[in-house]
Amino acid sequence: MAEKTAEVRLEDALKRLAEIVKTLEQGDGALEDSLKLFEEGVALTRACHSKLSDAEKRIEILSRVTPQGVETKPLNQP
């Protein structure tokens, strides 16, 4: 499952997470099936967190416009 969740797009992972939550909330599945879904959900959540963290690191903010062009800096710098 780790390889599959690392390759999944964020949007697809979020959609699958919503499906898992809906299924688990219905509560009519077997315990073993529910545990497998829960494990899949945890793996997808971790993959989403990783993707969002990576995206945040890549985001830059506009700090000022100079005659030489736009100056940017990483999002987390003051």
mmCIF file of the N, C-alpha and C atoms, coordinates in Angstrom:
data_MODEL
# 
_entry.id   MODEL 
# 
loop_
_atom_site.group_PDB 
_atom_site.id 
_atom_site.type_symbol 
_atom_site.label_atom_id 
_atom_site.label_alt_id 
_atom_site.label_comp_id 
_atom_site.label_asym_id 
_atom_site.label_entity_id 
_atom_site.label_seq_id 
_atom_site.pdbx_PDB_ins_code 
_atom_site.Cartn_x 
_atom_site.Cartn_y 
_atom_site.Cartn_z 
_atom_site.occupancy 
_atom_site.B_iso_or_equiv 
_atom_site.pdbx_formal_charge 
_atom_site.auth_seq_id 
_atom_site.auth_comp_id 
_atom_site.auth_asym_id 
_atom_site.auth_atom_id 
_atom_site.pdbx_PDB_model_num 
ATOM 1   N N  . MET A 1 1  ? 0.818   -1.201 0.000   1.00 0.00 ? 1  MET A N  1 
ATOM 2   C CA . MET A 1 1  ? 0.000   0.000  0.000   1.00 0.00 ? 1  MET A CA 1 
ATOM 3   C C  . MET A 1 1  ? 0.857   1.258  0.000   1.00 0.00 ? 1  MET A C  1 
ATOM 4   N N  . ALA A 1 2  ? 2.057   1.225  0.616   1.00 0.00 ? 2  ALA A N  1 
ATOM 5   C CA . ALA A 1 2  ? 2.892   2.414  0.699   1.00 0.00 ? 2  ALA A CA 1 
ATOM 6   C C  . ALA A 1 2  ? 3.270   2.924  -0.685  1.00 0.00 ? 2  ALA A C  1 
ATOM 7   N N  . GLU A 1 3  ? 3.590   2.003  -1.597  1.00 0.00 ? 3  GLU A N  1 
ATOM 8   C CA . GLU A 1 3  ? 3.951   2.440  -2.942  1.00 0.00 ? 3  GLU A CA 1 
ATOM 9   C C  . GLU A 1 3  ? 2.750   3.070  -3.641  1.00 0.00 ? 3  GLU A C  1 
ATOM 10  N N  . LYS A 1 4  ? 1.590   2.489  -3.464  1.00 0.00 ? 4  LYS A N  1 
ATOM 11  C CA . LYS A 1 4  ? 0.396   2.993  -4.132  1.00 0.00 ? 4  LYS A CA 1 
ATOM 12  C C  . LYS A 1 4  ? 0.019   4.377  -3.624  1.00 0.00 ? 4  LYS A C  1 
ATOM 13  N N  . THR A 1 5  ? 0.101   4.604  -2.311  1.00 0.00 ? 5  THR A N  1 
ATOM 14  C CA . THR A 1 5  ? -0.291  5.906  -1.770  1.00 0.00 ? 5  THR A CA 1 
ATOM 15  C C  . THR A 1 5  ? 0.713   6.984  -2.137  1.00 0.00 ? 5  THR A C  1 
ATOM 16  N N  . ALA A 1 6  ? 1.976   6.625  -2.315  1.00 0.00 ? 6  ALA A N  1 
ATOM 17  C CA . ALA A 1 6  ? 2.979   7.613  -2.699  1.00 0.00 ? 6  ALA A CA 1 
ATOM 18  C C  . ALA A 1 6  ? 2.750   8.095  -4.129  1.00 0.00 ? 6  ALA A C  1 
ATOM 19  N N  . GLU A 1 7  ? 2.168   7.252  -4.966  1.00 0.00 ? 7  GLU A N  1 
ATOM 20  C CA . GLU A 1 7  ? 1.964   7.589  -6.369  1.00 0.00 ? 7  GLU A CA 1 
ATOM 21  C C  . GLU A 1 7  ? 0.639   8.300  -6.631  1.00 0.00 ? 7  GLU A C  1 
ATOM 22  N N  . VAL A 1 8  ? -0.292  8.228  -5.709  1.00 0.00 ? 8  VAL A N  1 
ATOM 23  C CA . VAL A 1 8  ? -1.632  8.752  -5.940  1.00 0.00 ? 8  VAL A CA 1 
ATOM 24  C C  . VAL A 1 8  ? -1.627  10.288 -5.908  1.00 0.00 ? 8  VAL A C  1 
ATOM 25  N N  . ARG A 1 9  ? -2.457  10.876 -6.749  1.00 0.00 ? 9  ARG A N  1 
ATOM 26  C CA . ARG A 1 9  ? -2.606  12.335 -6.759  1.00 0.00 ? 9  ARG A CA 1 
ATOM 27  C C  . ARG A 1 9  ? -3.352  12.762 -5.501  1.00 0.00 ? 9  ARG A C  1 
ATOM 28  N N  . LEU A 1 10 ? -3.075  13.952 -5.025  1.00 0.00 ? 10 LEU A N  1 
ATOM 29  C CA . LEU A 1 10 ? -3.714  14.461 -3.817  1.00 0.00 ? 10 LEU A CA 1 
ATOM 30  C C  . LEU A 1 10 ? -5.230  14.434 -3.946  1.00 0.00 ? 10 LEU A C  1 
ATOM 31  N N  . GLU A 1 11 ? -5.735  14.882 -5.066  1.00 0.00 ? 11 GLU A N  1 
ATOM 32  C CA . GLU A 1 11 ? -7.183  14.941 -5.270  1.00 0.00 ? 11 GLU A CA 1 
ATOM 33  C C  . GLU A 1 11 ? -7.812  13.551 -5.214  1.00 0.00 ? 11 GLU A C  1 
ATOM 34  N N  . ASP A 1 12 ? -7.124  12.579 -5.815  1.00 0.00 ? 12 ASP A N  1 
ATOM 35  C CA . ASP A 1 12 ? -7.628  11.204 -5.803  1.00 0.00 ? 12 ASP A CA 1 
ATOM 36  C C  . ASP A 1 12 ? -7.582  10.617 -4.393  1.00 0.00 ? 12 ASP A C  1 
ATOM 37  N N  . ALA A 1 13 ? -6.522  10.940 -3.661  1.00 0.00 ? 13 ALA A N  1 
ATOM 38  C CA . ALA A 1 13 ? -6.403  10.450 -2.288  1.00 0.00 ? 13 ALA A CA 1 
ATOM 39  C C  . ALA A 1 13 ? -7.511  11.018 -1.413  1.00 0.00 ? 13 ALA A C  1 
ATOM 40  N N  . LEU A 1 14 ? -7.808  12.297 -1.576  1.00 0.00 ? 14 LEU A N  1 
ATOM 41  C CA . LEU A 1 14 ? -8.873  12.916 -0.783  1.00 0.00 ? 14 LEU A CA 1 
ATOM 42  C C  . LEU A 1 14 ? -10.234 12.311 -1.120  1.00 0.00 ? 14 LEU A C  1 
ATOM 43  N N  . LYS A 1 15 ? -10.445 12.035 -2.395  1.00 0.00 ? 15 LYS A N  1 
ATOM 44  C CA . LYS A 1 15 ? -11.706 11.409 -2.808  1.00 0.00 ? 15 LYS A CA 1 
ATOM 45  C C  . LYS A 1 15 ? -11.835 10.018 -2.193  1.00 0.00 ? 15 LYS A C  1 
ATOM 46  N N  . ARG A 1 16 ? -10.753 9.255  -2.236  1.00 0.00 ? 16 ARG A N  1 
ATOM 47  C CA . ARG A 1 16 ? -10.776 7.905  -1.658  1.00 0.00 ? 16 ARG A CA 1 
ATOM 48  C C  . ARG A 1 16 ? -10.977 7.976  -0.142  1.00 0.00 ? 16 ARG A C  1 
ATOM 49  N N  . LEU A 1 17 ? -10.347 8.949  0.509   1.00 0.00 ? 17 LEU A N  1 
ATOM 50  C CA . LEU A 1 17 ? -10.545 9.107  1.951   1.00 0.00 ? 17 LEU A CA 1 
ATOM 51  C C  . LEU A 1 17 ? -12.010 9.370  2.279   1.00 0.00 ? 17 LEU A C  1 
ATOM 52  N N  . ALA A 1 18 ? -12.659 10.195 1.476   1.00 0.00 ? 18 ALA A N  1 
ATOM 53  C CA . ALA A 1 18 ? -14.084 10.477 1.694   1.00 0.00 ? 18 ALA A CA 1 
ATOM 54  C C  . ALA A 1 18 ? -14.909 9.198  1.552   1.00 0.00 ? 18 ALA A C  1 
ATOM 55  N N  . GLU A 1 19 ? -14.561 8.373  0.570   1.00 0.00 ? 19 GLU A N  1 
ATOM 56  C CA . GLU A 1 19 ? -15.267 7.099  0.382   1.00 0.00 ? 19 GLU A CA 1 
ATOM 57  C C  . GLU A 1 19 ? -15.065 6.180  1.586   1.00 0.00 ? 19 GLU A C  1 
ATOM 58  N N  . ILE A 1 20 ? -13.839 6.134  2.087   1.00 0.00 ? 20 ILE A N  1 
ATOM 59  C CA . ILE A 1 20 ? -13.533 5.287  3.237   1.00 0.00 ? 20 ILE A CA 1 
ATOM 60  C C  . ILE A 1 20 ? -14.318 5.744  4.462   1.00 0.00 ? 20 ILE A C  1 
ATOM 61  N N  . VAL A 1 21 ? -14.327 7.048  4.701   1.00 0.00 ? 21 VAL A N  1 
ATOM 62  C CA . VAL A 1 21 ? -15.065 7.584  5.848   1.00 0.00 ? 21 VAL A CA 1 
ATOM 63  C C  . VAL A 1 21 ? -16.545 7.235  5.742   1.00 0.00 ? 21 VAL A C  1 
ATOM 64  N N  . LYS A 1 22 ? -17.104 7.416  4.566   1.00 0.00 ? 22 LYS A N  1 
ATOM 65  C CA . LYS A 1 22 ? -18.526 7.110  4.369   1.00 0.00 ? 22 LYS A CA 1 
ATOM 66  C C  . LYS A 1 22 ? -18.813 5.636  4.666   1.00 0.00 ? 22 LYS A C  1 
ATOM 67  N N  . THR A 1 23 ? -17.954 4.760  4.156   1.00 0.00 ? 23 THR A N  1 
ATOM 68  C CA . THR A 1 23 ? -18.137 3.326  4.375   1.00 0.00 ? 23 THR A CA 1 
ATOM 69  C C  . THR A 1 23 ? -18.021 2.976  5.859   1.00 0.00 ? 23 THR A C  1 
ATOM 70  N N  . LEU A 1 24 ? -17.007 3.535  6.519   1.00 0.00 ? 24 LEU A N  1 
ATOM 71  C CA . LEU A 1 24 ? -16.816 3.233  7.934   1.00 0.00 ? 24 LEU A CA 1 
ATOM 72  C C  . LEU A 1 24 ? -17.946 3.797  8.789   1.00 0.00 ? 24 LEU A C  1 
ATOM 73  N N  . GLU A 1 25 ? -18.469 4.960  8.414   1.00 0.00 ? 25 GLU A N  1 
ATOM 74  C CA . GLU A 1 25 ? -19.575 5.552  9.176   1.00 0.00 ? 25 GLU A CA 1 
ATOM 75  C C  . GLU A 1 25 ? -20.848 4.718  9.080   1.00 0.00 ? 25 GLU A C  1 
ATOM 76  N N  . GLN A 1 26 ? -21.018 3.996  7.986   1.00 0.00 ? 26 GLN A N  1 
ATOM 77  C CA . GLN A 1 26 ? -22.194 3.142  7.840   1.00 0.00 ? 26 GLN A CA 1 
ATOM 78  C C  . GLN A 1 26 ? -22.164 1.999  8.848   1.00 0.00 ? 26 GLN A C  1 
ATOM 79  N N  . GLY A 1 27 ? -20.963 1.549  9.187   1.00 0.00 ? 27 GLY A N  1 
ATOM 80  C CA . GLY A 1 27 ? -20.788 0.563  10.237  1.00 0.00 ? 27 GLY A CA 1 
ATOM 81  C C  . GLY A 1 27 ? -21.353 -0.814 9.978   1.00 0.00 ? 27 GLY A C  1 
ATOM 82  N N  . ASP A 1 28 ? -21.628 -1.141 8.728   1.00 0.00 ? 28 ASP A N  1 
ATOM 83  C CA . ASP A 1 28 ? -22.222 -2.453 8.471   1.00 0.00 ? 28 ASP A CA 1 
ATOM 84  C C  . ASP A 1 28 ? -21.237 -3.459 7.878   1.00 0.00 ? 28 ASP A C  1 
ATOM 85  N N  . GLY A 1 29 ? -19.959 -3.127 7.888   1.00 0.00 ? 29 GLY A N  1 
ATOM 86  C CA . GLY A 1 29 ? -18.963 -4.043 7.349   1.00 0.00 ? 29 GLY A CA 1 
ATOM 87  C C  . GLY A 1 29 ? -18.385 -4.936 8.428   1.00 0.00 ? 29 GLY A C  1 
ATOM 88  N N  . ALA A 1 30 ? -17.695 -5.968 8.000   1.00 0.00 ? 30 ALA A N  1 
ATOM 89  C CA . ALA A 1 30 ? -17.021 -6.870 8.931   1.00 0.00 ? 30 ALA A CA 1 
ATOM 90  C C  . ALA A 1 30 ? -15.852 -6.140 9.588   1.00 0.00 ? 30 ALA A C  1 
ATOM 91  N N  . LEU A 1 31 ? -15.510 -6.550 10.784  1.00 0.00 ? 31 LEU A N  1 
ATOM 92  C CA . LEU A 1 31 ? -14.435 -5.908 11.532  1.00 0.00 ? 31 LEU A CA 1 
ATOM 93  C C  . LEU A 1 31 ? -13.131 -5.909 10.742  1.00 0.00 ? 31 LEU A C  1 
ATOM 94  N N  . GLU A 1 32 ? -12.775 -7.044 10.169  1.00 0.00 ? 32 GLU A N  1 
ATOM 95  C CA . GLU A 1 32 ? -11.518 -7.139 9.414   1.00 0.00 ? 32 GLU A CA 1 
ATOM 96  C C  . GLU A 1 32 ? -11.520 -6.192 8.209   1.00 0.00 ? 32 GLU A C  1 
ATOM 97  N N  . ASP A 1 33 ? -12.630 -6.101 7.522   1.00 0.00 ? 33 ASP A N  1 
ATOM 98  C CA . ASP A 1 33 ? -12.737 -5.176 6.386   1.00 0.00 ? 33 ASP A CA 1 
ATOM 99  C C  . ASP A 1 33 ? -12.610 -3.731 6.851   1.00 0.00 ? 33 ASP A C  1 
ATOM 100 N N  . SER A 1 34 ? -13.230 -3.429 7.973   1.00 0.00 ? 34 SER A N  1 
ATOM 101 C CA . SER A 1 34 ? -13.157 -2.071 8.517   1.00 0.00 ? 34 SER A CA 1 
ATOM 102 C C  . SER A 1 34 ? -11.731 -1.720 8.917   1.00 0.00 ? 34 SER A C  1 
ATOM 103 N N  . LEU A 1 35 ? -11.018 -2.671 9.498   1.00 0.00 ? 35 LEU A N  1 
ATOM 104 C CA . LEU A 1 35 ? -9.624  -2.428 9.870   1.00 0.00 ? 35 LEU A CA 1 
ATOM 105 C C  . LEU A 1 35 ? -8.754  -2.179 8.644   1.00 0.00 ? 35 LEU A C  1 
ATOM 106 N N  . LYS A 1 36 ? -8.995  -2.935 7.584   1.00 0.00 ? 36 LYS A N  1 
ATOM 107 C CA . LYS A 1 36 ? -8.234  -2.728 6.347   1.00 0.00 ? 36 LYS A CA 1 
ATOM 108 C C  . LYS A 1 36 ? -8.514  -1.342 5.767   1.00 0.00 ? 36 LYS A C  1 
ATOM 109 N N  . LEU A 1 37 ? -9.773  -0.936 5.794   1.00 0.00 ? 37 LEU A N  1 
ATOM 110 C CA . LEU A 1 37 ? -10.122 0.403  5.312   1.00 0.00 ? 37 LEU A CA 1 
ATOM 111 C C  . LEU A 1 37 ? -9.476  1.479  6.174   1.00 0.00 ? 37 LEU A C  1 
ATOM 112 N N  . PHE A 1 38 ? -9.493  1.269  7.482   1.00 0.00 ? 38 PHE A N  1 
ATOM 113 C CA . PHE A 1 38 ? -8.870  2.225  8.395   1.00 0.00 ? 38 PHE A CA 1 
ATOM 114 C C  . PHE A 1 38 ? -7.381  2.353  8.100   1.00 0.00 ? 38 PHE A C  1 
ATOM 115 N N  . GLU A 1 39 ? -6.706  1.228  7.915   1.00 0.00 ? 39 GLU A N  1 
ATOM 116 C CA . GLU A 1 39 ? -5.277  1.246  7.589   1.00 0.00 ? 39 GLU A CA 1 
ATOM 117 C C  . GLU A 1 39 ? -5.024  1.971  6.272   1.00 0.00 ? 39 GLU A C  1 
ATOM 118 N N  . GLU A 1 40 ? -5.868  1.723  5.290   1.00 0.00 ? 40 GLU A N  1 
ATOM 119 C CA . GLU A 1 40 ? -5.734  2.421  4.006   1.00 0.00 ? 40 GLU A CA 1 
ATOM 120 C C  . GLU A 1 40 ? -5.919  3.922  4.203   1.00 0.00 ? 40 GLU A C  1 
ATOM 121 N N  . GLY A 1 41 ? -6.888  4.287  5.025   1.00 0.00 ? 41 GLY A N  1 
ATOM 122 C CA . GLY A 1 41 ? -7.133  5.699  5.303   1.00 0.00 ? 41 GLY A CA 1 
ATOM 123 C C  . GLY A 1 41 ? -5.953  6.372  5.979   1.00 0.00 ? 41 GLY A C  1 
ATOM 124 N N  . VAL A 1 42 ? -5.338  5.686  6.923   1.00 0.00 ? 42 VAL A N  1 
ATOM 125 C CA . VAL A 1 42 ? -4.158  6.234  7.600   1.00 0.00 ? 42 VAL A CA 1 
ATOM 126 C C  . VAL A 1 42 ? -3.026  6.435  6.597   1.00 0.00 ? 42 VAL A C  1 
ATOM 127 N N  . ALA A 1 43 ? -2.801  5.456  5.738   1.00 0.00 ? 43 ALA A N  1 
ATOM 128 C CA . ALA A 1 43 ? -1.745  5.570  4.727   1.00 0.00 ? 43 ALA A CA 1 
ATOM 129 C C  . ALA A 1 43 ? -2.026  6.722  3.769   1.00 0.00 ? 43 ALA A C  1 
ATOM 130 N N  . LEU A 1 44 ? -3.270  6.869  3.358   1.00 0.00 ? 44 LEU A N  1 
ATOM 131 C CA . LEU A 1 44 ? -3.634  7.972  2.463   1.00 0.00 ? 44 LEU A CA 1 
ATOM 132 C C  . LEU A 1 44 ? -3.471  9.321  3.158   1.00 0.00 ? 44 LEU A C  1 
ATOM 133 N N  . THR A 1 45 ? -3.833  9.383  4.429   1.00 0.00 ? 45 THR A N  1 
ATOM 134 C CA . THR A 1 45 ? -3.679  10.623 5.189   1.00 0.00 ? 45 THR A CA 1 
ATOM 135 C C  . THR A 1 45 ? -2.215  11.022 5.271   1.00 0.00 ? 45 THR A C  1 
ATOM 136 N N  . ARG A 1 46 ? -1.356  10.060 5.524   1.00 0.00 ? 46 ARG A N  1 
ATOM 137 C CA . ARG A 1 46 ? 0.087   10.344 5.583   1.00 0.00 ? 46 ARG A CA 1 
ATOM 138 C C  . ARG A 1 46 ? 0.606   10.809 4.226   1.00 0.00 ? 46 ARG A C  1 
ATOM 139 N N  . ALA A 1 47 ? 0.149   10.168 3.164   1.00 0.00 ? 47 ALA A N  1 
ATOM 140 C CA . ALA A 1 47 ? 0.577   10.567 1.821   1.00 0.00 ? 47 ALA A CA 1 
ATOM 141 C C  . ALA A 1 47 ? 0.119   11.989 1.509   1.00 0.00 ? 47 ALA A C  1 
ATOM 142 N N  . CYS A 1 48 ? -1.122  12.312 1.883   1.00 0.00 ? 48 CYS A N  1 
ATOM 143 C CA . CYS A 1 48 ? -1.639  13.667 1.657   1.00 0.00 ? 48 CYS A CA 1 
ATOM 144 C C  . CYS A 1 48 ? -0.831  14.688 2.445   1.00 0.00 ? 48 CYS A C  1 
ATOM 145 N N  . HIS A 1 49 ? -0.536  14.375 3.686   1.00 0.00 ? 49 HIS A N  1 
ATOM 146 C CA . HIS A 1 49 ? 0.248   15.291 4.517   1.00 0.00 ? 49 HIS A CA 1 
ATOM 147 C C  . HIS A 1 49 ? 1.618   15.534 3.897   1.00 0.00 ? 49 HIS A C  1 
ATOM 148 N N  . SER A 1 50 ? 2.232   14.474 3.416   1.00 0.00 ? 50 SER A N  1 
ATOM 149 C CA . SER A 1 50 ? 3.542   14.591 2.783   1.00 0.00 ? 50 SER A CA 1 
ATOM 150 C C  . SER A 1 50 ? 3.477   15.458 1.528   1.00 0.00 ? 50 SER A C  1 
ATOM 151 N N  . LYS A 1 51 ? 2.464   15.225 0.708   1.00 0.00 ? 51 LYS A N  1 
ATOM 152 C CA . LYS A 1 51 ? 2.315   16.014 -0.521  1.00 0.00 ? 51 LYS A CA 1 
ATOM 153 C C  . LYS A 1 51 ? 2.069   17.486 -0.207  1.00 0.00 ? 51 LYS A C  1 
ATOM 154 N N  . LEU A 1 52 ? 1.253   17.757 0.795   1.00 0.00 ? 52 LEU A N  1 
ATOM 155 C CA . LEU A 1 52 ? 0.975   19.144 1.171   1.00 0.00 ? 52 LEU A CA 1 
ATOM 156 C C  . LEU A 1 52 ? 2.211   19.815 1.763   1.00 0.00 ? 52 LEU A C  1 
ATOM 157 N N  . SER A 1 53 ? 2.984   19.080 2.547   1.00 0.00 ? 53 SER A N  1 
ATOM 158 C CA . SER A 1 53 ? 4.223   19.628 3.103   1.00 0.00 ? 53 SER A CA 1 
ATOM 159 C C  . SER A 1 53 ? 5.216   19.955 1.993   1.00 0.00 ? 53 SER A C  1 
ATOM 160 N N  . ASP A 1 54 ? 5.327   19.051 1.026   1.00 0.00 ? 54 ASP A N  1 
ATOM 161 C CA . ASP A 1 54 ? 6.217   19.301 -0.110  1.00 0.00 ? 54 ASP A CA 1 
ATOM 162 C C  . ASP A 1 54 ? 5.768   20.528 -0.897  1.00 0.00 ? 54 ASP A C  1 
ATOM 163 N N  . ALA A 1 55 ? 4.479   20.655 -1.106  1.00 0.00 ? 55 ALA A N  1 
ATOM 164 C CA . ALA A 1 55 ? 3.958   21.807 -1.844  1.00 0.00 ? 55 ALA A CA 1 
ATOM 165 C C  . ALA A 1 55 ? 4.232   23.097 -1.082  1.00 0.00 ? 55 ALA A C  1 
ATOM 166 N N  . GLU A 1 56 ? 4.050   23.065 0.224   1.00 0.00 ? 56 GLU A N  1 
ATOM 167 C CA . GLU A 1 56 ? 4.290   24.257 1.037   1.00 0.00 ? 56 GLU A CA 1 
ATOM 168 C C  . GLU A 1 56 ? 5.744   24.707 0.932   1.00 0.00 ? 56 GLU A C  1 
ATOM 169 N N  . LYS A 1 57 ? 6.659   23.757 0.902   1.00 0.00 ? 57 LYS A N  1 
ATOM 170 C CA . LYS A 1 57 ? 8.078   24.087 0.782   1.00 0.00 ? 57 LYS A CA 1 
ATOM 171 C C  . LYS A 1 57 ? 8.389   24.741 -0.559  1.00 0.00 ? 57 LYS A C  1 
ATOM 172 N N  . ARG A 1 58 ? 7.618   24.404 -1.577  1.00 0.00 ? 58 ARG A N  1 
ATOM 173 C CA . ARG A 1 58 ? 7.868   24.934 -2.913  1.00 0.00 ? 58 ARG A CA 1 
ATOM 174 C C  . ARG A 1 58 ? 7.234   26.299 -3.146  1.00 0.00 ? 58 ARG A C  1 
ATOM 175 N N  . ILE A 1 59 ? 6.283   26.645 -2.314  1.00 0.00 ? 59 ILE A N  1 
ATOM 176 C CA . ILE A 1 59 ? 5.585   27.913 -2.504  1.00 0.00 ? 59 ILE A CA 1 
ATOM 177 C C  . ILE A 1 59 ? 6.494   29.064 -2.107  1.00 0.00 ? 59 ILE A C  1 
ATOM 178 N N  . GLU A 1 60 ? 6.500   30.046 -2.932  1.00 0.00 ? 60 GLU A N  1 
ATOM 179 C CA . GLU A 1 60 ? 7.244   31.261 -2.627  1.00 0.00 ? 60 GLU A CA 1 
ATOM 180 C C  . GLU A 1 60 ? 6.262   32.418 -2.582  1.00 0.00 ? 60 GLU A C  1 
ATOM 181 N N  . ILE A 1 61 ? 6.611   33.401 -1.783  1.00 0.00 ? 61 ILE A N  1 
ATOM 182 C CA . ILE A 1 61 ? 5.760   34.582 -1.723  1.00 0.00 ? 61 ILE A CA 1 
ATOM 183 C C  . ILE A 1 61 ? 6.477   35.756 -2.374  1.00 0.00 ? 61 ILE A C  1 
ATOM 184 N N  . LEU A 1 62 ? 5.695   36.629 -2.893  1.00 0.00 ? 62 LEU A N  1 
ATOM 185 C CA . LEU A 1 62 ? 6.221   37.837 -3.507  1.00 0.00 ? 62 LEU A CA 1 
ATOM 186 C C  . LEU A 1 62 ? 6.645   38.782 -2.394  1.00 0.00 ? 62 LEU A C  1 
ATOM 187 N N  . SER A 1 63 ? 7.931   39.133 -2.344  1.00 0.00 ? 63 SER A N  1 
ATOM 188 C CA . SER A 1 63 ? 8.371   40.030 -1.284  1.00 0.00 ? 63 SER A CA 1 
ATOM 189 C C  . SER A 1 63 ? 8.420   41.473 -1.758  1.00 0.00 ? 63 SER A C  1 
ATOM 190 N N  . ARG A 1 64 ? 8.808   41.685 -3.013  1.00 0.00 ? 64 ARG A N  1 
ATOM 191 C CA . ARG A 1 64 ? 8.766   43.041 -3.564  1.00 0.00 ? 64 ARG A CA 1 
ATOM 192 C C  . ARG A 1 64 ? 9.109   42.999 -5.048  1.00 0.00 ? 64 ARG A C  1 
ATOM 193 N N  . VAL A 1 65 ? 8.749   44.065 -5.704  1.00 0.00 ? 65 VAL A N  1 
ATOM 194 C CA . VAL A 1 65 ? 9.071   44.215 -7.118  1.00 0.00 ? 65 VAL A CA 1 
ATOM 195 C C  . VAL A 1 65 ? 10.213  45.218 -7.209  1.00 0.00 ? 65 VAL A C  1 
ATOM 196 N N  . THR A 1 66 ? 11.292  44.817 -7.864  1.00 0.00 ? 66 THR A N  1 
ATOM 197 C CA . THR A 1 66 ? 12.449  45.688 -8.036  1.00 0.00 ? 66 THR A CA 1 
ATOM 198 C C  . THR A 1 66 ? 12.622  45.984 -9.520  1.00 0.00 ? 66 THR A C  1 
ATOM 199 N N  . PRO A 1 67 ? 13.477  46.933 -9.848  1.00 0.00 ? 67 PRO A N  1 
ATOM 200 C CA . PRO A 1 67 ? 13.731  47.191 -11.269 1.00 0.00 ? 67 PRO A CA 1 
ATOM 201 C C  . PRO A 1 67 ? 14.269  45.963 -12.008 1.00 0.00 ? 67 PRO A C  1 
ATOM 202 N N  . GLN A 1 68 ? 14.906  45.060 -11.280 1.00 0.00 ? 68 GLN A N  1 
ATOM 203 C CA . GLN A 1 68 ? 15.450  43.848 -11.893 1.00 0.00 ? 68 GLN A CA 1 
ATOM 204 C C  . GLN A 1 68 ? 14.388  42.764 -12.057 1.00 0.00 ? 68 GLN A C  1 
ATOM 205 N N  . GLY A 1 69 ? 13.260  42.938 -11.439 1.00 0.00 ? 69 GLY A N  1 
ATOM 206 C CA . GLY A 1 69 ? 12.197  41.940 -11.533 1.00 0.00 ? 69 GLY A CA 1 
ATOM 207 C C  . GLY A 1 69 ? 11.542  41.699 -10.187 1.00 0.00 ? 69 GLY A C  1 
ATOM 208 N N  . VAL A 1 70 ? 10.881  40.596 -10.106 1.00 0.00 ? 70 VAL A N  1 
ATOM 209 C CA . VAL A 1 70 ? 10.164  40.236 -8.887  1.00 0.00 ? 70 VAL A CA 1 
ATOM 210 C C  . VAL A 1 70 ? 11.112  39.490 -7.956  1.00 0.00 ? 70 VAL A C  1 
ATOM 211 N N  . GLU A 1 71 ? 11.117  39.888 -6.701  1.00 0.00 ? 71 GLU A N  1 
ATOM 212 C CA . GLU A 1 71 ? 11.926  39.196 -5.705  1.00 0.00 ? 71 GLU A CA 1 
ATOM 213 C C  . GLU A 1 71 ? 11.003  38.316 -4.871  1.00 0.00 ? 71 GLU A C  1 
ATOM 214 N N  . THR A 1 72 ? 11.379  37.077 -4.736  1.00 0.00 ? 72 THR A N  1 
ATOM 215 C CA . THR A 1 72 ? 10.557  36.152 -3.954  1.00 0.00 ? 72 THR A CA 1 
ATOM 216 C C  . THR A 1 72 ? 11.386  35.566 -2.823  1.00 0.00 ? 72 THR A C  1 
ATOM 217 N N  . LYS A 1 73 ? 10.689  35.003 -1.861  1.00 0.00 ? 73 LYS A N  1 
ATOM 218 C CA . LYS A 1 73 ? 11.355  34.281 -0.781  1.00 0.00 ? 73 LYS A CA 1 
ATOM 219 C C  . LYS A 1 73 ? 10.462  33.118 -0.380  1.00 0.00 ? 73 LYS A C  1 
ATOM 220 N N  . PRO A 1 74 ? 11.034  32.093 0.232   1.00 0.00 ? 74 PRO A N  1 
ATOM 221 C CA . PRO A 1 74 ? 10.222  30.955 0.659   1.00 0.00 ? 74 PRO A CA 1 
ATOM 222 C C  . PRO A 1 74 ? 9.113   31.394 1.612   1.00 0.00 ? 74 PRO A C  1 
ATOM 223 N N  . LEU A 1 75 ? 8.028   30.670 1.603   1.00 0.00 ? 75 LEU A N  1 
ATOM 224 C CA . LEU A 1 75 ? 6.853   30.993 2.394   1.00 0.00 ? 75 LEU A CA 1 
ATOM 225 C C  . LEU A 1 75 ? 7.155   31.114 3.874   1.00 0.00 ? 75 LEU A C  1 
ATOM 226 N N  . ASN A 1 76 ? 8.025   30.268 4.404   1.00 0.00 ? 76 ASN A N  1 
ATOM 227 C CA . ASN A 1 76 ? 8.244   30.241 5.842   1.00 0.00 ? 76 ASN A CA 1 
ATOM 228 C C  . ASN A 1 76 ? 9.292   31.224 6.340   1.00 0.00 ? 76 ASN A C  1 
ATOM 229 N N  . GLN A 1 77 ? 9.870   32.048 5.491   1.00 0.00 ? 77 GLN A N  1 
ATOM 230 C CA . GLN A 1 77 ? 10.817  33.062 5.946   1.00 0.00 ? 77 GLN A CA 1 
ATOM 231 C C  . GLN A 1 77 ? 10.068  34.324 6.337   1.00 0.00 ? 77 GLN A C  1 
ATOM 232 N N  . PRO A 1 78 ? 10.548  34.986 7.392   1.00 0.00 ? 78 PRO A N  1 
ATOM 233 C CA . PRO A 1 78 ? 9.880   36.242 7.806   1.00 0.00 ? 78 PRO A CA 1 
ATOM 234 C C  . PRO A 1 78 ? 10.078  37.361 6.812   1.00 0.00 ? 78 PRO A C  1 
# 
